[in-house]
Amino acid sequence: QKMNYKLYWELTNEGDARLLRAFGETPEPRFPAEIEGRAITEIGDYCFAAQAHLPAECRCSYVQEETEADGAPETAPDGEMQAEPGADGVPETAPDREADVMPGADGAPGAEPGPDGALAELAGAYITRVTLPEGIKKIGNFAFYNATELAELELGSGIDTLGSDAFMNCRSLSRLLLHADPGQKTGLRLLLAQLSSDLEVALSGENGVWAKLLFPEYYESYDEIAPAHIFGRSIEGEGFRARQCFKEGIPDLSQYDLIFPKACAEEKKSTLLHILSLRLRYPVSLTEEAKERYVKYLKEQESYMIPKLVEQKNMEMITFFCENGWITQGAVKAGLEQASRMEWAEGTAELLRLKSQYFTEPKKERYTFDELW
């Protein structure tokens, strides 16, 4: 399946493409790696913001992106760049031109007709999930400003420049998928510095997802120390310390695991469940000492943990805990009670299966004469 996009862009100093504004057919766009042979390496200021801030002149191209893994971006059907729609709403071809030069605009252009019908403006509250090209190195100022419904962002490892307040008011952003192999330097720390709410980060390499981490929410405030008018900085939440666990741009997972004991005293149980579940499920660089800490807390709080997972309908994690012998029959029973309250038939059936498989001793149906003797 191919998705149509209308992209406003300009050349960078290096001759690559800087994406300025986009229109498409879905609130979950997956952008092509190139525009007319130019690699997209930058996301411009206010690119996905609720209001457009286009420069005086920029280029406009219609492209198609293959949604399958082996697909490649293509130009519009006739191979030419497309001009602005005419008065009748039908795009006119622009032969012998690399791309059309478009006037800037301070207001949002709204939905515009493209080669295959109306295209929605990929900005503000419309977008819910965005996949950026692998080659992106820079994200500009206020790039996602007021993208209030954006929940997930996927991108490559090459981010080295992040503009100010790039994610301001992205209140729903809770998941980040970063393409990087173990030991590879990434721009994750730059991204985390601007995202202070709960954020689940998945690191995915050639063999798929190899690590998942939760960076909890933290709060930062400044209190005035009178009468000197000096402001003292106050930080609450272990999420801040978790965001410092990097070594030369690479996540330091052993350092990350050290925050858990203090987090147990400061964070909510639901947050601790999220942290330990991901570390136990994806145990890259997990030492035996750290593993024991996570498992110990899980066992101590299993009467809360398992019903909470049932509430989230996360049977995969409950099964994983059962397989490793980290929870008791009592925890499964508590999970069954929660499933009953929810009237969740599928979950009840699966919990009964787990109870039968891992906690019920097989009954001996008959005895031999020798055993009785």
Secondary structure, DSSP 4 states (H G I P E B T S, - for coil): -EEEEEEEEEE-TTS-EEEEEEEES-SS-B--SEETTEEEEEE-TTTTSSS----SEEEEEEEEEE-STT---EE-TTSS-EEEE-TTS-EEE-TT-SSEEEE--SS----EEETTEEEEE--GGG-SEEE--TT--EE-TTTTTT-TT--EEEE-S---EE-TTTTTT-TT--EEEEE--TT---SHHHHHTT--S-EEEEEEETTEEEEEEEE---EEEEEEETTTTEEEEEEESTHHHHTT-EETTEE-HHHHHTTHHHHHHHS-HHHHHHHHHHHHHS-TT--HHHHHHHHHHHHHTHHHHHHHHHHTT-HHHHHHHHHTT-S-HHHHHHHHHHHHHHT-HHHHHHHHHHHHHHTPPPPP----HHHH-
